[in-house]
């Protein structure tokens, strides 16, 4: 079992927990690889009815690990794997979600968050763009609202995330909010679930097929730029970047 991914099972639902609290579950090379392996195991296990992706600590995912960022191709592969998994994938959030973490959220079929969760596309504040994560985000989110949060990096709450289309449901008790959904999945035919999911993900996968190579190249170019170096250094040093006015 991976030290970075916790795994439990209850009545056919496999729960995968991001467990790198020292980095706020940032998407490192190791975390991306271990999560991809855990998802592949779930896809091959006929006893798994659905997968819940959650977290330990106060942050669901802080985005890319700036000290050990994953290869953009590996992140594309992980997001596509979630979208294509022949099982419903649900996100369960009780903390903060930033940047690449919103890509994970958007790749999931159903997502729920506690009312205290917060969200932000913070890429612009470190000199890059939400490139790769746009593959699942843009097909599923309201474009006018998304423009605001992509361009400003502002935080928003779960109610706004529901309005944007990034969350399915929110509530004071996230498990209470998820309970009827999980009950419905447990009552559903495995064949029907496997055949219904592609109906819902076709548009998202069209975006992957069309744009993945271009957005991967954009991500690599921006992360190697001078402004990104300044932005990431400023973030790690807890100061404003040089361009802040």
C-alpha positions as CSV (number, residue, x, y, z in Angstrom):
1,X,0.0,0.0,0.0
2,X,1.2,3.5,-0.9
3,X,2.3,5.7,2.0
4,X,0.8,8.7,0.1
5,X,-2.6,7.1,-0.7
6,X,-4.8,5.7,2.1
7,X,-7.3,3.0,1.0
8,X,-10.4,1.6,2.7
9,X,-13.5,-0.2,1.5
10,X,-17.1,-0.3,2.7
11,X,-20.0,-2.0,0.8
12,X,-18.3,-1.8,-2.6
13,X,-17.1,1.8,-2.3
14,X,-13.3,2.2,-2.3
15,X,-12.1,5.3,-0.6
16,X,-8.7,6.7,-1.7
17,X,-7.3,9.4,0.6
18,X,-4.6,11.8,-0.4
19,X,-2.2,11.5,2.6
20,X,0.7,13.9,2.1
21,X,-0.2,16.4,4.8
22,X,3.3,17.8,5.0
23,X,2.9,19.2,1.5
24,X,-0.9,19.9,1.8
25,X,-1.4,17.0,-0.6
26,X,0.3,18.8,-3.4
27,X,0.6,17.0,-6.7
28,X,4.1,15.7,-6.6
29,X,5.6,13.1,-9.0
30,X,5.2,10.4,-6.4
31,X,1.6,11.4,-5.4
32,X,0.4,11.5,-9.0
33,X,2.1,8.1,-9.7
34,X,0.7,6.5,-6.5
35,X,-2.9,7.8,-7.2
36,X,-2.8,6.5,-10.7
37,X,-1.7,3.1,-9.5
38,X,-4.5,3.0,-6.9
39,X,-7.1,4.0,-9.5
40,X,-5.9,1.3,-11.9
41,X,-6.3,-1.3,-9.1
42,X,-9.9,-0.1,-8.6
43,X,-10.6,-0.3,-12.3
44,X,-9.5,-4.0,-12.4
45,X,-11.4,-5.0,-9.2
46,X,-14.9,-6.2,-9.9
47,X,-15.8,-5.7,-6.2
48,X,-15.4,-2.0,-6.5
49,X,-18.7,-0.3,-7.3
50,X,-17.5,3.3,-7.0
51,X,-14.4,5.3,-5.9
52,X,-14.4,8.2,-3.4
53,X,-11.4,10.5,-3.6
54,X,-10.8,12.4,-0.4
55,X,-8.0,13.6,1.8
56,X,-6.4,13.8,5.2
57,X,-5.5,17.2,6.8
58,X,-7.1,20.5,6.2
59,X,-6.3,20.7,2.4
60,X,-7.8,18.4,-0.3
61,X,-5.0,19.4,-2.7
62,X,-2.8,22.5,-2.9
63,X,-2.1,22.1,-6.6
64,X,1.3,21.2,-8.1
65,X,4.1,20.6,-5.7
66,X,6.4,23.5,-6.6
67,X,9.5,21.6,-5.3
68,X,8.7,18.4,-7.2
69,X,6.1,19.2,-9.9
70,X,4.7,16.2,-11.9
71,X,5.5,15.9,-15.6
72,X,2.6,17.6,-17.4
73,X,2.0,14.4,-19.4
74,X,1.6,12.4,-16.2
75,X,-0.9,14.9,-14.8
76,X,-2.9,14.7,-18.1
77,X,-2.8,11.0,-17.8
78,X,-4.1,11.0,-14.2
79,X,-7.0,13.4,-15.0
80,X,-8.0,11.3,-18.0
81,X,-7.8,8.2,-16.0
82,X,-10.3,9.6,-13.5
83,X,-12.6,10.6,-16.4
84,X,-12.4,7.3,-18.1
85,X,-12.4,5.0,-15.1
86,X,-15.2,2.4,-15.6
87,X,-16.5,3.2,-12.1
88,X,-18.1,6.4,-10.8
89,X,-15.5,8.6,-9.1
90,X,-16.7,11.0,-6.4
91,X,-14.7,13.7,-4.7
92,X,-15.2,14.3,-0.9
93,X,-13.8,17.6,0.3
94,X,-13.6,19.0,3.8
95,X,-10.8,21.5,3.4
96,X,-9.1,23.8,0.8
97,X,-8.7,23.1,-2.9
98,X,-6.3,25.1,-5.0
99,X,-5.1,25.1,-8.6
100,X,-4.4,21.5,-9.7
101,X,-6.7,20.2,-7.0
102,X,-9.6,21.8,-8.9
103,X,-8.5,19.7,-11.9
104,X,-9.0,16.5,-9.7
105,X,-12.4,17.8,-8.6
106,X,-13.5,18.5,-12.1
107,X,-12.4,15.2,-13.4
108,X,-14.6,13.4,-10.9
109,X,-18.1,12.5,-11.9
110,X,-19.7,13.7,-8.7
111,X,-18.2,16.1,-6.1
112,X,-19.3,17.1,-2.6
113,X,-17.7,19.5,-0.1
114,X,-18.4,20.7,3.4
115,X,-19.5,24.3,3.8
116,X,-16.1,25.3,5.3
117,X,-14.2,24.3,2.1
118,X,-12.5,27.0,0.0
119,X,-11.5,27.0,-3.7
120,X,-9.1,29.1,-5.9
121,X,-7.4,28.9,-9.2
122,X,-4.1,30.4,-8.0
123,X,-2.0,29.7,-11.0
124,X,-2.0,33.4,-12.2
125,X,-0.5,34.5,-9.0
126,X,2.6,32.5,-9.5
127,X,3.1,33.4,-13.1
128,X,1.5,30.4,-14.9
129,X,-1.9,29.4,-16.2
130,X,-4.4,26.7,-15.3
131,X,-3.5,24.9,-18.5
132,X,-3.6,21.1,-18.1
133,X,-6.5,21.3,-15.6
134,X,-8.6,23.1,-18.1
135,X,-9.1,19.8,-19.9
136,X,-11.8,18.7,-17.4
137,X,-12.6,22.1,-15.9
138,X,-13.7,24.1,-18.9
139,X,-16.2,21.6,-20.3
140,X,-17.9,21.4,-16.9
141,X,-17.8,25.0,-15.6
142,X,-19.8,28.1,-16.3
143,X,-17.6,30.2,-18.7
144,X,-18.4,33.7,-17.4
145,X,-17.9,32.8,-13.8
146,X,-14.8,30.8,-14.6
147,X,-13.2,33.8,-16.4
148,X,-13.3,35.8,-13.1
149,X,-11.7,33.1,-11.0
150,X,-9.1,32.0,-13.6
151,X,-8.0,35.6,-14.2
152,X,-8.0,36.9,-10.6
153,X,-7.1,33.9,-8.4
154,X,-9.8,34.9,-5.9
155,X,-11.1,32.4,-3.4
156,X,-14.7,31.3,-3.6
157,X,-16.9,29.2,-1.4
158,X,-18.8,25.9,-1.9
159,X,-22.0,27.6,-2.9
160,X,-20.2,29.4,-5.7
161,X,-18.5,26.2,-6.7
162,X,-21.9,24.6,-7.1
163,X,-23.0,27.5,-9.2
164,X,-19.9,27.2,-11.4
165,X,-20.5,23.5,-11.9
166,X,-17.4,22.4,-10.1
167,X,-19.4,20.9,-7.2
168,X,-22.4,18.7,-7.2
169,X,-23.5,19.3,-3.6
170,X,-22.4,21.0,-0.4
171,X,-23.5,20.7,3.2
172,X,-22.4,21.2,6.8
173,X,-21.8,17.4,7.0
174,X,-20.3,16.2,3.7
175,X,-20.9,12.5,4.5
176,X,-24.5,13.2,5.1
177,X,-24.6,15.0,1.7
178,X,-23.0,12.0,0.0
179,X,-25.0,9.3,1.7
180,X,-28.0,9.3,-0.7
181,X,-25.7,9.5,-3.7
182,X,-23.7,6.5,-2.5
183,X,-26.9,4.6,-1.7
184,X,-28.1,5.2,-5.2
185,X,-24.8,3.9,-6.7
186,X,-25.0,0.8,-4.5
187,X,-28.5,0.1,-5.9
188,X,-27.3,0.6,-9.5
189,X,-26.3,-2.2,-11.9
190,X,-22.5,-2.4,-12.4
191,X,-23.1,-2.8,-16.2
192,X,-25.4,0.2,-16.2
193,X,-22.9,2.4,-14.4
194,X,-20.1,1.4,-16.7
195,X,-22.2,2.1,-19.8
196,X,-23.8,5.3,-18.5
197,X,-20.6,7.1,-17.4
198,X,-19.3,7.5,-21.0
199,X,-22.5,9.3,-22.0
200,X,-21.6,11.9,-19.4
201,X,-17.9,12.2,-20.1
202,X,-17.9,12.2,-24.0
203,X,-17.6,16.0,-24.2
204,X,-14.8,16.1,-21.6
205,X,-12.8,13.4,-23.5
206,X,-13.2,15.3,-26.8
207,X,-11.4,18.2,-25.1
208,X,-8.6,15.9,-24.0
209,X,-8.3,14.5,-27.5
210,X,-8.3,18.0,-29.1
211,X,-6.3,20.1,-26.6
212,X,-4.1,17.9,-24.4
213,X,-0.9,18.3,-26.4
214,X,-1.2,22.0,-26.8
215,X,-2.0,22.6,-23.1
216,X,0.8,20.3,-22.0
217,X,3.2,22.3,-24.0
218,X,1.8,25.6,-22.6
219,X,2.2,24.3,-19.1
220,X,5.8,23.2,-19.7
221,X,6.7,26.6,-21.3
222,X,5.2,28.7,-18.5
223,X,6.7,26.7,-15.7
224,X,10.2,27.3,-17.2
225,X,9.6,31.0,-17.6
226,X,11.3,33.8,-15.6
227,X,7.9,35.1,-14.3
228,X,7.1,31.6,-13.0
229,X,10.4,31.3,-11.2
230,X,9.8,34.7,-9.6
231,X,6.2,33.7,-8.7
232,X,7.1,30.4,-7.2
233,X,10.0,31.9,-5.3
234,X,7.8,34.6,-3.9
235,X,5.2,32.0,-2.9
236,X,7.7,29.9,-1.1
237,X,9.2,33.0,0.6
238,X,5.7,34.2,1.6
239,X,6.1,37.6,-0.1
240,X,4.4,39.4,-3.0
241,X,5.8,38.7,-6.4
242,X,7.7,41.5,-8.2
243,X,4.7,42.3,-10.5
244,X,2.3,43.1,-7.7
245,X,1.2,46.7,-7.8
